[in-house]
């Protein structure tokens, strides 16, 4: 109910982490790290569609899905240089600290 709500995402994949199966996760992380909030919501909505996932898996470049007003150069650079170690760290945190099973989803809230 607040305009000051924050959203974060932790990746907890169920399969082995590789370049070819982390396109959506890397796109989301790159967007969080490089874009302002006004463009982020629309871009994340676009990335969450099944046809987008299929298109990225088929080799479509992430820049095809940019929203007008986004800093495409910065996002693409971050997307292409974002290593798999960050996703592995997320996975480790989810499983070791949060005690989630591989691939298990959860919502964590820290609010009033």
MARNU-777349 format. One record per atom (N, C-alpha, C, CB): x, y, z; residue number from 0; atom name; chain; residue in three letters. Coordinates in Angstrom, 1 decimal. Atoms other than C-alpha are relative to their C-alpha. Glycine has a CB too. Layout:
        x        y        z   num   atome   chaine   residu
        X        Y        Z   NUM      CA        A      ALA
...
***
This chain:
        x        y        z   num   atome   chaine   residu
      0.8     -1.2      0.0     0       N        A      UNK
      0.0      0.0      0.0     0      CA        A      UNK
      0.8      1.3      0.0     0       C        A      UNK
     -0.9      0.0      1.2     0      CB        A      UNK
     -0.9     -1.2     -0.1     1       N        A      UNK
      3.0      2.3      0.1     1      CA        A      UNK
      0.7      0.2     -1.3     1       C        A      UNK
      1.0     -0.2      1.1     1      CB        A      UNK
     -0.8     -0.2      1.2     2       N        A      UNK
      4.8      4.0     -2.8     2      CA        A      UNK
      1.5     -0.2      0.3     2       C        A      UNK
     -0.3      1.4     -0.5     2      CB        A      UNK
     -1.4      0.2     -0.4     3       N        A      UNK
      8.0      3.3     -0.9     3      CA        A      UNK
      0.3     -1.5      0.2     3       C        A      UNK
      0.3      0.8      1.3     3      CB        A      UNK
     -0.2      1.5     -0.1     4       N        A      UNK
      7.8     -0.5     -1.2     4      CA        A      UNK
      1.2     -0.3     -0.8     4       C        A      UNK
     -1.2     -0.8     -0.5     4      CB        A      UNK
     -1.2      0.5      0.7     5       N        A      UNK
     11.0     -2.2     -2.2     5      CA        A      UNK
     -0.2     -1.5     -0.3     5       C        A      UNK
      1.3      0.2      0.9     5      CB        A      UNK
      0.0      1.4      0.4     6       N        A      UNK
     11.3     -5.5     -4.1     6      CA        A      UNK
      1.4     -0.4     -0.4     6       C        A      UNK
     -1.0     -0.1     -1.3     6      CB        A      UNK
     -1.2      0.6      0.3     7       N        A      UNK
     14.2     -7.7     -4.4     7      CA        A      UNK
     -0.2     -1.4     -0.5     7       C        A      UNK
      1.0      0.0      1.2     7      CB        A      UNK
      0.1      1.4      0.5     8       N        A      UNK
     14.8    -11.1     -6.1     8      CA        A      UNK
      1.3     -0.7      0.4     8       C        A      UNK
     -0.3      0.0     -1.5     8      CB        A      UNK
     -1.1      1.0     -0.2     9       N        A      UNK
     17.0    -14.0     -5.0     9      CA        A      UNK
     -0.3     -1.2     -0.9     9       C        A      UNK
      0.1     -0.4      1.5     9      CB        A      UNK
      0.1      1.2      0.9    10       N        A      UNK
     17.6    -16.8     -7.5    10      CA        A      UNK
      0.3     -1.3      0.7    10       C        A      UNK
      0.9      0.1     -1.2    10      CB        A      UNK
     -0.2      1.3     -0.6    11       N        A      UNK
     17.2    -20.4     -6.3    11      CA        A      UNK
     -0.3     -1.0     -1.0    11       C        A      UNK
     -1.0     -0.1      1.3    11      CB        A      UNK
      0.3      1.0      1.1    12       N        A      UNK
     17.5    -22.5     -9.4    12      CA        A      UNK
      0.0     -1.4      0.4    12       C        A      UNK
      1.0      0.2     -1.1    12      CB        A      UNK
      0.0      1.4     -0.3    13       N        A      UNK
     16.8    -26.2     -9.4    13      CA        A      UNK
      0.9     -0.8     -0.8    13       C        A      UNK
     -1.5     -0.5     -0.2    13      CB        A      UNK
     -0.9      0.6      0.9    14       N        A      UNK
     19.1    -27.0    -12.2    14      CA        A      UNK
      1.4      0.6      0.1    14       C        A      UNK
     -0.5      0.0     -1.4    14      CB        A      UNK
     -1.4     -0.5      0.0    15       N        A      UNK
     22.9    -26.6    -12.8    15      CA        A      UNK
      0.0      1.4     -0.7    15       C        A      UNK
      0.9     -1.0     -0.7    15      CB        A      UNK
     -0.1     -1.4      0.4    16       N        A      UNK
     23.7    -22.9    -13.3    16      CA        A      UNK
      1.0      0.1     -1.2    16       C        A      UNK
      0.4      0.9      1.1    16      CB        A      UNK
     -0.9     -0.1      1.2    17       N        A      UNK
     25.0    -22.3    -16.9    17      CA        A      UNK
     -0.5      1.3     -0.7    17       C        A      UNK
     -0.1     -1.2     -0.9    17      CB        A      UNK
      0.3     -1.2      0.8    18       N        A      UNK
     25.0    -19.3    -19.3    18      CA        A      UNK
     -1.3     -0.2     -0.7    18       C        A      UNK
      1.1      0.3     -1.0    18      CB        A      UNK
      1.1      0.1      0.9    19       N        A      UNK
     22.3    -20.8    -21.5    19      CA        A      UNK
     -1.3     -0.2      0.8    19       C        A      UNK
      0.2     -1.2     -0.8    19      CB        A      UNK
      1.3      0.1     -0.7    20       N        A      UNK
     19.7    -21.4    -18.7    20      CA        A      UNK
     -0.1      1.1      1.1    20       C        A      UNK
      0.0     -1.4      0.7    20      CB        A      UNK
      0.1     -1.1     -0.9    21       N        A      UNK
     20.2    -18.1    -16.8    21      CA        A      UNK
     -0.3      1.3     -0.6    21       C        A      UNK
      1.3      0.1      0.8    21      CB        A      UNK
      0.2     -1.3      0.7    22       N        A      UNK
     19.2    -15.5    -19.4    22      CA        A      UNK
     -1.0      0.9      0.7    22       C        A      UNK
     -0.5     -0.4     -1.4    22      CB        A      UNK
      1.0     -0.8     -0.7    23       N        A      UNK
     16.1    -14.4    -17.5    23      CA        A      UNK
      0.5      0.5      1.3    23       C        A      UNK
     -1.3     -0.8      0.2    23      CB        A      UNK
     -0.5     -0.4     -1.3    24       N        A      UNK
     17.8    -14.3    -14.2    24      CA        A      UNK
      1.1      1.1     -0.1    24       C        A      UNK
      0.7     -1.2      0.8    24      CB        A      UNK
     -1.1     -1.1      0.3    25       N        A      UNK
     20.8    -12.3    -15.6    25      CA        A      UNK
     -0.7      1.3     -0.5    25       C        A      UNK
      1.0     -0.5     -1.0    25      CB        A      UNK
      0.7     -1.2      0.5    26       N        A      UNK
     18.4    -10.0    -17.4    26      CA        A      UNK
     -0.7      0.8      1.2    26       C        A      UNK
     -1.1     -0.3     -1.0    26      CB        A      UNK
      0.6     -0.6     -1.2    27       N        A      UNK
     16.5     -9.3    -14.1    27      CA        A      UNK
      1.0      0.7      0.9    27       C        A      UNK
     -0.8     -1.1      0.8    27      CB        A      UNK
     -1.1     -0.5     -0.9    28       N        A      UNK
     19.7     -8.8    -12.1    28      CA        A      UNK
      0.6      1.3     -0.7    28       C        A      UNK
      1.1     -1.0      0.3    28      CB        A      UNK
     -0.5     -1.1      0.7    29       N        A      UNK
     21.1     -6.5    -14.8    29      CA        A      UNK
     -0.9      1.2      0.0    29       C        A      UNK
      0.3     -0.4     -1.5    29      CB        A      UNK
      0.9     -1.1     -0.1    30       N        A      UNK
     18.0     -4.4    -14.8    30      CA        A      UNK
     -0.1      0.6      1.4    30       C        A      UNK
     -1.4     -0.5     -0.4    30      CB        A      UNK
      0.0     -0.5     -1.4    31       N        A      UNK
     17.9     -4.1    -11.0    31      CA        A      UNK
      1.3      0.9      0.2    31       C        A      UNK
      0.0     -1.1      1.0    31      CB        A      UNK
     -1.2     -0.7     -0.3    32       N        A      UNK
     21.5     -2.9    -11.1    32      CA        A      UNK
      0.2      1.2     -0.9    32       C        A      UNK
      1.2     -1.0     -0.3    32      CB        A      UNK
     -0.3     -1.1      0.9    33       N        A      UNK
     21.3     -0.5    -14.0    33      CA        A      UNK
     -1.2      1.0     -0.3    33       C        A      UNK
      0.5     -0.5     -1.3    33      CB        A      UNK
      1.1     -0.8      0.4    34       N        A      UNK
     17.8      0.9    -14.4    34      CA        A      UNK
     -0.7      0.7      1.1    34       C        A      UNK
     -1.0     -0.8     -0.8    34      CB        A      UNK
      0.8     -0.7     -1.0    35       N        A      UNK
     15.5      3.4    -12.6    35      CA        A      UNK
     -1.3     -0.7      0.2    35       C        A      UNK
     -0.2      1.5     -0.4    35      CB        A      UNK
      1.2      0.8     -0.3    36       N        A      UNK
     12.3      2.2    -11.0    36      CA        A      UNK
     -1.1      0.2     -1.0    36       C        A      UNK
     -0.5      0.5      1.3    36      CB        A      UNK
      1.1     -0.3      0.9    37       N        A      UNK
     10.0      3.8    -13.6    37      CA        A      UNK
      0.0     -1.0     -1.2    37       C        A      UNK
      0.0      1.4     -0.5    37      CB        A      UNK
     -0.2      0.9      1.1    38       N        A      UNK
     11.4      1.5    -16.3    38      CA        A      UNK
      0.1     -1.5      0.4    38       C        A      UNK
      1.2      0.3     -0.9    38      CB        A      UNK
     -0.2      1.3     -0.5    39       N        A      UNK
     12.1     -1.5    -14.2    39      CA        A      UNK
     -1.2     -0.9      0.1    39       C        A      UNK
      0.6      0.1      1.4    39      CB        A      UNK
      1.3      0.8     -0.1    40       N        A      UNK
      8.5     -2.6    -13.5    40      CA        A      UNK
     -0.4     -0.5     -1.4    40       C        A      UNK
     -1.1      0.8      0.6    40      CB        A      UNK
      0.5      0.4      1.3    41       N        A      UNK
      7.6     -2.6    -17.2    41      CA        A      UNK
      0.9     -1.0     -0.6    41       C        A      UNK
     -0.1      1.2     -0.9    41      CB        A      UNK
     -1.0      0.9      0.5    42       N        A      UNK
     10.8     -4.4    -18.2    42      CA        A      UNK
     -0.1     -1.4      0.6    42       C        A      UNK
      1.4      0.6      0.2    42      CB        A      UNK
      0.1      1.3     -0.6    43       N        A      UNK
     10.4     -7.1    -15.6    43      CA        A      UNK
     -1.3     -0.7     -0.4    43       C        A      UNK
      0.0      0.2      1.6    43      CB        A      UNK
      1.3      0.6      0.5    44       N        A      UNK
      6.8     -7.7    -16.7    44      CA        A      UNK
      0.2     -0.6     -1.4    44       C        A      UNK
     -1.1      1.1     -0.1    44      CB        A      UNK
     -0.3      0.6      1.3    45       N        A      UNK
      8.1     -8.2    -20.2    45      CA        A      UNK
      0.9     -1.2      0.1    45       C        A      UNK
      0.7      1.1     -0.9    45      CB        A      UNK
     -0.9      1.1     -0.2    46       N        A      UNK
     10.9    -10.5    -19.1    46      CA        A      UNK
     -0.7     -1.2      0.6    46       C        A      UNK
      1.1      0.3      0.9    46      CB        A      UNK
      0.7      1.1     -0.7    47       N        A      UNK
      8.4    -12.6    -17.1    47      CA        A      UNK
     -0.9     -0.8     -0.9    47       C        A      UNK
     -0.7      0.5      1.2    47      CB        A      UNK
      0.8      0.7      1.0    48       N        A      UNK
      6.5    -13.7    -20.2    48      CA        A      UNK
      0.7     -1.2     -0.5    48       C        A      UNK
     -0.5      0.9     -1.1    48      CB        A      UNK
     -0.5      1.2      0.5    49       N        A      UNK
      6.9    -17.2    -21.4    49      CA        A      UNK
      0.7      0.1     -1.4    49       C        A      UNK
     -1.0     -1.1     -0.1    49      CB        A      UNK
     -0.6     -0.2      1.3    50       N        A      UNK
      7.5    -16.1    -25.0    50      CA        A      UNK
      1.3      0.7      0.0    50       C        A      UNK
     -1.0      0.8     -0.9    50      CB        A      UNK
     -1.3     -0.7     -0.1    51       N        A      UNK
     10.3    -13.8    -23.9    51      CA        A      UNK
      1.1     -1.1      0.4    51       C        A      UNK
     -0.1      1.1      1.1    51      CB        A      UNK
     -0.9      1.1     -0.5    52       N        A      UNK
     12.0    -16.8    -22.1    52      CA        A      UNK
      0.4     -0.9     -1.2    52       C        A      UNK
     -0.6     -0.8      1.1    52      CB        A      UNK
     -0.3      0.8      1.2    53       N        A      UNK
     11.7    -18.9    -25.3    53      CA        A      UNK
      0.8      0.7     -1.0    53       C        A      UNK
     -1.3     -0.5     -0.6    53      CB        A      UNK
     -0.7     -0.8      0.9    54       N        A      UNK
     13.0    -16.1    -27.4    54      CA        A      UNK
      1.5      0.2      0.4    54       C        A      UNK
     -0.7      1.3     -0.2    54      CB        A      UNK
     -1.3     -0.2     -0.5    55       N        A      UNK
     16.0    -15.5    -25.2    55      CA        A      UNK
      0.8     -1.3     -0.1    55       C        A      UNK
      0.0      0.5      1.5    55      CB        A      UNK
     -0.6      1.4      0.1    56       N        A      UNK
     16.7    -19.3    -25.1    56      CA        A      UNK
      0.4     -0.3     -1.4    56       C        A      UNK
     -0.9     -1.0      0.6    56      CB        A      UNK
     -0.3      0.3      1.4    57       N        A      UNK
     16.7    -19.3    -28.9    57      CA        A      UNK
      1.1      0.9     -0.5    57       C        A      UNK
     -1.3      0.2     -0.8    57      CB        A      UNK
     -1.1     -0.9      0.4    58       N        A      UNK
     19.4    -16.6    -29.0    58      CA        A      UNK
     -0.3      1.4     -0.2    58       C        A      UNK
      0.6     -0.6     -1.2    58      CB        A      UNK
      0.4     -1.4      0.2    59       N        A      UNK
     17.5    -13.3    -29.2    59      CA        A      UNK
      0.8      0.8      1.1    59       C        A      UNK
     -1.5      0.2      0.2    59      CB        A      UNK
     -0.8     -0.9     -0.9    60       N        A      UNK
     19.6    -10.5    -27.7    60      CA        A      UNK
     -1.0      0.7      1.0    60       C        A      UNK
      0.7      1.1     -0.8    60      CB        A      UNK
      0.8     -0.6     -1.1    61       N        A      UNK
     18.3     -8.9    -24.4    61      CA        A      UNK
     -0.5      1.4     -0.5    61       C        A      UNK
      0.8      0.1      1.2    61      CB        A      UNK
      0.4     -1.4      0.4    62       N        A      UNK
     18.2     -5.4    -26.1    62      CA        A      UNK
     -1.3      0.0     -0.8    62       C        A      UNK
      1.1      0.6     -0.8    62      CB        A      UNK
      1.2      0.0      0.7    63       N        A      UNK
     15.2     -6.5    -28.2    63      CA        A      UNK
     -1.2      0.2      0.9    63       C        A      UNK
     -0.2     -1.4     -0.7    63      CB        A      UNK
      1.1     -0.1     -1.0    64       N        A      UNK
     13.1     -6.4    -25.0    64      CA        A      UNK
      0.0      1.3      0.8    64       C        A      UNK
      0.0     -1.2      0.9    64      CB        A      UNK
     -0.1     -1.3     -0.8    65       N        A      UNK
     14.0     -2.9    -23.8    65      CA        A      UNK
     -1.2      0.8     -0.1    65       C        A      UNK
      1.2      0.8     -0.5    65      CB        A      UNK
      1.1     -0.9     -0.1    66       N        A      UNK
     11.4     -0.5    -22.8    66      CA        A      UNK
      0.5      1.4     -0.4    66       C        A      UNK
     -0.7      0.0      1.4    66      CB        A      UNK
     -0.5     -1.4      0.4    67       N        A      UNK
     11.6      3.1    -24.3    67      CA        A      UNK
      0.4      0.8      1.3    67       C        A      UNK
     -1.2      0.8     -0.7    67      CB        A      UNK
     -0.5     -0.8     -1.2    68       N        A      UNK
     13.6      5.3    -21.9    68      CA        A      UNK
      1.1     -0.8      0.8    68       C        A      UNK
     -1.1      0.3      0.9    68      CB        A      UNK
     -1.0      0.8     -0.7    69       N        A      UNK
     15.8      2.5    -20.7    69      CA        A      UNK
      1.4      0.3     -0.5    69       C        A      UNK
     -0.2     -1.5     -0.1    69      CB        A      UNK
     -1.4     -0.1      0.4    70       N        A      UNK
     19.6      2.8    -20.8    70      CA        A      UNK
      0.5     -1.3     -0.5    70       C        A      UNK
      0.9      0.5      1.2    70      CB        A      UNK
     -0.2      1.3      0.6    71       N        A      UNK
     20.1     -0.1    -23.2    71      CA        A      UNK
      1.5     -0.3      0.0    71       C        A      UNK
     -0.5      0.0     -1.4    71      CB        A      UNK
     -1.4      0.3      0.1    72       N        A      UNK
     23.9      0.2    -23.5    72      CA        A      UNK
      0.5     -0.5      1.4    72       C        A      UNK
      0.8      1.2     -0.4    72      CB        A      UNK
     -0.4      0.4     -1.4    73       N        A      UNK
     24.4      0.0    -19.7    73      CA        A      UNK
     -0.6     -1.4      0.4    73       C        A      UNK
     -0.4      1.1      1.0    73      CB        A      UNK
      0.7      1.3     -0.4    74       N        A      UNK
     21.9     -2.9    -19.3    74      CA        A      UNK
      0.7     -1.1     -0.8    74       C        A      UNK
     -1.5      0.1     -0.3    74      CB        A      UNK
     -0.7      1.1      0.8    75       N        A      UNK
     23.5     -4.9    -22.2    75      CA        A      UNK
      1.4     -0.3      0.5    75       C        A      UNK
      0.0      0.5     -1.5    75      CB        A      UNK
     -1.4      0.2     -0.5    76       N        A      UNK
     27.0     -4.4    -20.8    76      CA        A      UNK
      0.0     -0.8      1.3    76       C        A      UNK
      0.7      1.4      0.2    76      CB        A      UNK
      0.1      0.7     -1.3    77       N        A      UNK
     26.0     -5.5    -17.3    77      CA        A      UNK
     -0.5     -1.4     -0.3    77       C        A      UNK
     -1.0      0.7      0.9    77      CB        A      UNK
      0.5      1.3      0.4    78       N        A      UNK
     24.0     -8.4    -18.8    78      CA        A      UNK
      1.1     -1.0     -0.5    78       C        A      UNK
     -1.2      0.1     -1.0    78      CB        A      UNK
     -1.0      0.8      0.6    79       N        A      UNK
     26.9     -9.6    -20.8    79      CA        A      UNK
      1.2     -0.3      0.9    79       C        A      UNK
      0.5      0.6     -1.3    79      CB        A      UNK
     -1.2      0.2     -0.9    80       N        A      UNK
     29.5     -9.3    -18.0    80      CA        A      UNK
     -0.4     -0.6      1.4    80       C        A      UNK
      0.7      1.3      0.2    80      CB        A      UNK
      0.5      0.5     -1.3    81       N        A      UNK
     27.3    -10.5    -15.1    81      CA        A      UNK
      0.4     -1.5      0.1    81       C        A      UNK
     -1.5      0.2      0.2    81      CB        A      UNK
     -0.4      1.4     -0.1    82       N        A      UNK
     29.0    -13.7    -14.0    82      CA        A      UNK
     -1.0     -0.9      0.7    82       C        A      UNK
      1.3     -0.1      0.8    82      CB        A      UNK
      0.9      0.9     -0.7    83       N        A      UNK
     27.3    -16.8    -12.8    83      CA        A      UNK
      0.2     -0.2      1.5    83       C        A      UNK
      0.2     -1.4     -0.7    83      CB        A      UNK
     -0.3      0.1     -1.4    84       N        A      UNK
     28.9    -16.5     -9.4    84      CA        A      UNK
     -1.1      0.7      0.8    84       C        A      UNK
      1.4      0.6      0.3    84      CB        A      UNK
      1.1     -0.7     -0.8    85       N        A      UNK
     26.2    -14.0     -8.3    85      CA        A      UNK
     -1.2     -0.9      0.2    85       C        A      UNK
     -0.3      1.3     -0.7    85      CB        A      UNK
      1.2      0.9     -0.1    86       N        A      UNK
     23.4    -16.5     -9.1    86      CA        A      UNK
      0.4     -1.2      0.9    86       C        A      UNK
     -0.3     -0.5     -1.4    86      CB        A      UNK
     -0.4      1.0     -0.9    87       N        A      UNK
     25.4    -19.2     -7.4    87      CA        A      UNK
     -0.1      0.4      1.5    87       C        A      UNK
      1.4     -0.6     -0.3    87      CB        A      UNK
      0.0     -0.6     -1.4    88       N        A      UNK
     25.7    -17.0     -4.3    88      CA        A      UNK
     -1.5      0.1      0.5    88       C        A      UNK
      0.7      1.4      0.1    88      CB        A      UNK
      1.5     -0.1     -0.3    89       N        A      UNK
     21.9    -16.4     -4.4    89      CA        A      UNK
     -0.5     -1.4      0.4    89       C        A      UNK
     -0.8      0.6     -1.1    89      CB        A      UNK
      0.4      1.4     -0.2    90       N        A      UNK
     21.4    -20.2     -4.6    90      CA        A      UNK
      0.4     -0.5      1.3    90       C        A      UNK
      0.5     -0.8     -1.2    90      CB        A      UNK
     -0.6      0.5     -1.3    91       N        A      UNK
     23.7    -20.9     -1.7    91      CA        A      UNK
     -0.7      0.7      1.2    91       C        A      UNK
      1.5      0.4      0.0    91      CB        A      UNK
      0.7     -0.7     -1.1    92       N        A      UNK
     22.0    -18.2      0.5    92      CA        A      UNK
     -1.4     -0.6      0.2    92       C        A      UNK
     -0.1      1.5     -0.4    92      CB        A      UNK
      1.4      0.6     -0.1    93       N        A      UNK
     18.5    -19.6     -0.3    93      CA        A      UNK
      0.0     -1.4      0.6    93       C        A      UNK
     -0.6     -0.1     -1.4    93      CB        A      UNK
      0.0      1.3     -0.5    94       N        A      UNK
     19.5    -23.1      0.5    94      CA        A      UNK
      0.7     -0.2      1.4    94       C        A      UNK
      0.7     -0.9     -1.0    94      CB        A      UNK
     -0.7      0.1     -1.3    95       N        A      UNK
     21.9    -22.6      3.4    95      CA        A      UNK
     -0.6      0.8      1.1    95       C        A      UNK
      1.5      0.3     -0.2    95      CB        A      UNK
      0.5     -1.0     -1.0    96       N        A      UNK
     20.4    -19.6      5.2    96      CA        A      UNK
     -1.5     -0.1      0.1    96       C        A      UNK
      0.4      1.4     -0.3    96      CB        A      UNK
      1.5      0.0      0.0    97       N        A      UNK
     16.7    -19.7      4.2    97      CA        A      UNK
     -0.5     -1.4      0.1    97       C        A      UNK
     -0.5      0.7     -1.2    97      CB        A      UNK
      0.3      1.5      0.0    98       N        A      UNK
     16.7    -23.6      4.1    98      CA        A      UNK
     -1.1     -0.3     -1.0    98       C        A      UNK
     -0.5     -0.3      1.4    98      CB        A      UNK
      0.9      0.4      1.1    99       N        A      UNK
     14.8    -23.7      0.8    99      CA        A      UNK
      0.6     -1.2     -0.8    99       C        A      UNK
     -0.2      1.2     -0.9    99      CB        A      UNK
     -0.5      1.0      0.9   100       N        A      UNK
     15.1    -26.7     -1.4   100      CA        A      UNK
      0.3      0.6     -1.4   100       C        A      UNK
     -1.1     -1.2     -0.1   100      CB        A      UNK
     -0.3     -0.6      1.3   101       N        A      UNK
     16.5    -26.2     -4.9   101      CA        A      UNK
     -1.3      0.2     -0.8   101       C        A      UNK
      1.0     -1.0     -0.8   101      CB        A      UNK
      1.2     -0.4      0.8   102       N        A      UNK
     13.9    -24.4     -7.0   102      CA        A      UNK
     -1.2      0.4      0.8   102       C        A      UNK
     -0.4     -1.2     -0.8   102      CB        A      UNK
      1.2     -0.4     -0.8   103       N        A      UNK
     11.6    -23.8     -4.1   103      CA        A      UNK
     -0.1      1.5      0.1   103       C        A      UNK
      0.2     -0.6      1.5   103      CB        A      UNK
      0.3     -1.4     -0.1   104       N        A      UNK
     10.0    -20.4     -4.0   104      CA        A      UNK
     -0.5      0.5      1.4   104       C        A      UNK
     -1.0      0.4     -1.1   104      CB        A      UNK
      0.4     -0.6     -1.3   105       N        A      UNK
      9.3    -18.1     -1.0   105      CA        A      UNK
     -0.2      1.5     -0.2   105       C        A      UNK
      1.0     -0.4      1.1   105      CB        A      UNK
      0.1     -1.5     -0.1   106       N        A      UNK
      8.2    -14.6     -0.2   106      CA        A      UNK
      0.5      0.3      1.4   106       C        A      UNK
     -1.5      0.4     -0.2   106      CB        A      UNK
     -0.5     -0.4     -1.3   107       N        A      UNK
     10.1    -12.9      2.5   107      CA        A      UNK
     -0.3      1.5      0.2   107       C        A      UNK
      1.6     -0.2      0.1   107      CB        A      UNK
      0.5     -1.4     -0.3   108       N        A      UNK
      8.8     -9.7      4.1   108      CA        A      UNK
      0.7      0.5      1.2   108       C        A      UNK
     -1.5      0.0      0.2   108      CB        A      UNK
     -0.5     -0.7     -1.1   109       N        A      UNK
     10.4     -7.3      6.4   109      CA        A      UNK
     -0.7      1.4      0.1   109       C        A      UNK
      1.6      0.2     -0.1   109      CB        A      UNK
      0.8     -1.2     -0.1   110       N        A      UNK
      7.8     -4.7      7.1   110      CA        A      UNK
     -0.8      0.1      1.2   110       C        A      UNK
     -0.9      0.1     -1.2   110      CB        A      UNK
      0.9     -0.2     -1.1   111       N        A      UNK
      5.3     -3.4      9.5   111      CA        A      UNK
     -1.3     -0.7     -0.2   111       C        A      UNK
     -0.3      1.5      0.2   111      CB        A      UNK
***
